Amino acid sequence: METIGFIFGLTGFAFAMIANSRLNKLEDKLKELNVLDKDFKSGERIS
């Protein structure tokens, strides 16, 4: 059972890393097209 959990954990981690890199590429492209401000940080909250 421990092995299955480890495999699912690694798989989830891999998907999270891929999703994060794709979001970073999207953010860079939106900054390049002036949709987002150049100093925009994805961790900020919009209030």
C-alpha positions as CSV (number, residue, x, y, z in Angstrom):
1,M,0.0,0.0,0.0
2,E,2.8,2.4,0.7
3,T,4.2,1.9,-2.8
4,I,0.9,2.9,-4.4
5,G,0.7,6.0,-2.4
6,F,4.2,6.9,-3.3
7,I,3.5,6.4,-7.0
8,F,0.3,8.5,-6.8
9,G,2.2,11.2,-4.9
10,L,5.0,11.4,-7.6
11,T,2.4,11.4,-10.4
12,G,0.6,14.3,-8.7
13,F,3.8,16.2,-8.2
14,A,4.8,15.7,-11.8
15,F,1.4,17.1,-13.0
16,A,1.7,20.0,-10.6
17,M,5.1,20.9,-12.0
18,I,3.9,20.7,-15.6
19,A,0.9,22.9,-14.8
20,N,3.0,25.4,-13.0
21,S,5.4,25.8,-15.9
22,R,2.6,26.2,-18.3
23,L,1.0,28.9,-16.1
24,N,4.4,30.7,-16.0
25,K,4.7,30.6,-19.8
26,L,1.1,32.0,-20.1
27,E,1.9,34.8,-17.7
28,D,5.1,35.7,-19.6
29,K,3.1,35.8,-22.9
30,L,0.4,38.0,-21.4
31,K,3.0,40.4,-20.1
32,E,4.6,40.4,-23.6
33,L,1.3,41.3,-25.2
34,N,0.6,44.0,-22.6
35,V,-2.5,42.3,-21.2
36,L,-0.8,42.2,-17.8
37,D,1.4,44.8,-16.3
38,K,5.1,44.2,-16.5
39,D,5.4,44.2,-12.7
40,F,2.5,41.8,-12.2
41,K,3.2,39.0,-9.8
42,S,0.9,36.0,-9.8
43,G,1.0,35.7,-6.1
44,E,-0.7,39.0,-5.5
45,R,-4.3,39.3,-4.5
46,I,-6.5,41.7,-6.5
47,S,-8.6,43.8,-4.1
